[in-house]
């Protein structure tokens, strides 16, 4: 999953793709590099980020979605607003990636009558405050239980299980130790009958472990990504598509030879 941020303030590449023409060019470049799907986000959810009005989020998304409608790969939209979900489904989005994990009835209502895939992500708190003091009794069990409850709510509302993906939300209301525990025990999350998506690309946990700045975290990101895939992740959300594709090609070749 190639990351296409349409924001001025995302932690890694904010402001680089605000121009729809530049964003569309970047999308096609990621497809050429081997992206299987694209994730468009028009509201930053980095720690400390403020919420963007619905109208502004849609203003950023609409021209890019329209331009990529026939790009040949599925289009996911990263949003937590039911109004935006409904609008982008009408514009042809194939997946809704909800960082709030479809916690609200409105969010469930927005997707239940459609055929879009639904990514249920775990986040403790809100982006503005989520990293101030995250606390869990047992992070792997707690996250697993919450995701299971959210998946069941979607399924009970009529969303086919084949449309659902889960994401433990690395960096979303978690300390470094929380993130490492989730990645080390990812198999515990991948036994729920739905695919697991992981996003670790360039995140602060990579910086905390390596001391590298955001633009120098590729090696660490690839290591975390491969560890996640080895532990059961089936989708990986990344900034560096070509390097990730190469790493997965080599890893898969080795797995087939075992």
C-alpha positions in Angstrom: 0.0 0.0 0.0 1.6 3.2 -1.2 1.1 6.3 1.0 -0.2 9.4 -0.8 -0.4 12.2 1.7 -2.4 15.3 0.4 -1.6 17.3 3.5 0.6 20.3 4.5 1.6 18.8 7.8 2.1 15.0 7.7 5.2 14.0 9.6 7.2 12.6 6.7 6.2 14.3 3.5 3.7 17.0 4.4 3.3 19.7 1.8 5.0 17.8 -1.0 1.8 16.7 -2.8 -0.7 19.5 -2.1 -0.9 20.2 -5.8 -3.2 17.6 -7.3 -1.0 17.3 -10.4 2.0 16.5 -8.3 0.0 14.0 -6.3 -1.3 12.2 -9.3 2.3 12.0 -10.7 3.5 10.6 -7.4 0.7 8.0 -7.5 1.5 6.8 -10.9 5.2 6.6 -9.9 4.3 4.4 -6.9 2.2 2.1 -9.2 5.1 1.8 -11.6 7.3 0.8 -8.6 5.0 -2.0 -7.6 2.2 -0.6 -5.3 -0.8 -2.9 -5.2 -3.0 -0.2 -3.9 -2.8 3.4 -2.8 -3.9 5.1 0.4 -4.9 8.7 0.0 -5.0 10.9 3.2 -6.0 14.5 3.3 -5.9 15.0 7.1 -2.7 14.4 9.0 -3.1 12.1 12.0 0.5 12.5 13.3 0.8 13.1 17.1 -0.4 16.6 17.9 -2.3 17.1 14.6 -5.5 19.2 14.6 -8.6 18.0 12.9 -9.3 19.4 9.4 -12.8 20.6 8.4 -14.8 18.2 6.2 -14.9 20.7 3.3 -11.1 21.1 3.3 -10.5 17.4 3.5 -12.8 16.8 0.5 -11.3 19.7 -1.4 -7.9 18.0 -1.2 -9.2 14.5 -2.0 -11.7 15.1 -4.8 -9.5 16.1 -7.8 -6.9 13.3 -7.0 -9.6 10.6 -6.6 -11.2 11.6 -9.9 -7.8 11.6 -11.7 -6.9 8.2 -10.4 -10.2 6.5 -10.9 -8.9 4.5 -13.8 -5.3 4.1 -12.5 -5.5 0.3 -12.4 -5.1 -0.3 -8.6 -7.6 0.0 -5.7 -7.8 3.4 -4.0 -8.1 3.6 -0.2 -9.0 6.8 1.6 -7.6 7.4 5.1 -10.3 9.3 6.9 -12.2 9.2 10.2 -15.2 11.4 9.2 -18.4 9.6 8.1 -19.3 12.6 5.8 -16.0 12.2 4.0 -16.5 8.4 3.8 -19.8 8.8 2.0 -18.4 11.4 -0.4 -15.3 9.4 -1.4 -17.3 6.2 -1.8 -19.5 8.1 -4.3 -16.2 9.2 -6.0 -15.1 5.6 -6.5 -13.0 4.8 -3.4 -12.4 1.1 -2.9 -11.4 1.1 0.8 -12.0 3.2 3.8 -9.1 3.3 6.2 -10.5 4.6 9.5 -7.9 5.5 12.1 -10.7 5.7 14.6 -11.6 2.1 13.9 -15.3 2.5 13.0 -16.0 3.4 16.6 -19.1 5.4 15.7 -22.5 4.3 14.4 -22.2 7.0 11.7 -19.0 5.6 10.4 -20.5 2.1 10.2 -23.6 3.5 8.5 -21.4 5.2 5.9 -19.9 1.9 4.7 -22.5 -0.7 5.4 -24.5 -0.3 2.2 -21.5 -0.1 0.0 -19.0 -2.7 -1.3 -15.9 -1.0 -0.1 -13.2 -2.7 2.0 -12.9 -1.4 5.6 -9.6 -1.1 7.5 -10.3 -1.1 11.2 -7.4 0.6 13.0 -6.8 0.8 16.7 -6.0 4.3 18.2 -6.0 5.2 21.9 -7.3 8.7 22.3 -7.2 11.4 19.6 -4.2 12.4 17.4 -3.8 15.7 19.3 -3.2 14.0 22.6 -2.7 10.3 21.9 1.0 10.3 22.7 0.9 12.2 26.0 0.4 9.2 28.3 -0.8 6.0 26.7 -1.5 3.2 29.2 -2.6 -0.4 28.7 -3.2 -3.3 31.1 -1.7 -5.6 28.5 -1.2 -4.0 25.1 -1.5 -7.0 22.9 -4.6 -8.4 24.6 -6.2 -5.0 24.9 -5.7 -4.0 21.3 -6.8 -7.5 20.1 -10.0 -7.3 22.1 -10.9 -3.8 20.9 -10.3 -4.7 17.3 -12.3 -7.9 17.7 -15.2 -5.9 19.1 -15.1 -3.4 16.2 -14.9 -6.1 13.6 -18.0 -7.8 15.2 -19.9 -4.5 15.2 -19.2 -4.1 11.5 -20.1 -7.7 10.7 -23.3 -7.5 12.7 -24.2 -4.4 10.7 -24.0 -6.4 7.5 -20.4 -5.8 6.4 -19.1 -9.1 5.0 -16.0 -10.3 6.8 -14.2 -10.6 3.5 -14.3 -6.8 3.3 -12.6 -6.2 6.6 -8.9 -5.6 7.5 -7.4 -4.8 10.9 -4.5 -2.6 11.8 -3.1 -2.4 15.4 -2.2 1.2 14.9 1.6 1.4 15.4 2.4 4.8 16.9 -1.3 5.7 17.6 -1.5 6.1 21.4 1.4 3.7 22.0 4.9 4.0 23.6 7.9 2.4 22.0 7.5 -0.6 24.2 3.9 -0.9 23.2 4.7 -0.8 19.5 7.5 -3.4 19.9 5.2 -5.8 21.8 2.5 -5.5 19.2 4.9 -6.3 16.4 6.6 -9.1 18.3 3.2 -10.7 19.0 1.4 -9.9 15.7 0.5 -13.6 15.3 -1.9 -13.1 18.2 -3.8 -10.5 16.1 -3.7 -12.4 12.9 -5.9 -15.3 14.1 -9.2 -13.4 13.8 -10.0 -14.5 10.3 -9.2 -11.1 8.7 -6.0 -9.8 7.1 -3.7 -7.6 9.2 -2.3 -4.3 7.8 0.8 -2.8 9.3 2.1 0.7 9.0 5.6 1.3 10.4 7.2 3.3 7.5 9.5 6.1 8.8 7.6 6.3 12.1 9.0 7.7 15.4 9.7 4.2 16.7 12.2 3.7 13.9 13.8 7.0 14.9 13.8 6.1 18.6 15.6 2.8 17.9 18.1 4.1 15.3 18.6 7.8 16.1 17.8 8.6 12.5 15.8 11.5 11.2 12.6 11.0 9.3 14.3 11.1 5.9 16.9 8.5 6.9 14.7 5.7 8.3 14.4 3.5 5.2 16.6 0.6 6.5 14.9 0.6 9.9 11.5 0.7 8.2 12.3 -2.2 5.9 13.5 -4.3 8.9 10.3 -3.6 10.9 8.1 -4.3 7.8 9.8 -7.7 7.1 9.4 -8.6 10.8 5.7 -7.8 10.6 5.2 -9.8 7.4 7.0 -12.7 9.0 4.7 -12.5 11.9 1.5 -12.5 9.8 0.9 -9.0 8.3 -0.6 -9.3 4.8 -0.7 -5.6 3.8 2.1 -3.1 4.5 1.5 0.7 4.3 4.7 2.4 3.1 6.3 5.6 1.7 9.1 3.8 -0.2 7.4 1.4 -2.6 10.3 0.4 -4.8 12.6 -0.5 -1.8 9.8 -2.3 -0.1 8.9 -4.3 -3.2 12.6 -5.4 -3.6 12.8 -6.4 0.1 9.6 -8.5 -0.2 10.7 -10.1 -3.4 13.9 -11.3 -1.8 12.1 -12.4 1.4 9.4 -14.3 -0.5 12.0 -16.1 -2.6 13.8 -17.3 0.5 10.5 -18.4 2.0 9.6 -20.4 -1.1 13.0 -22.2 -0.9 12.5 -23.4 2.7 
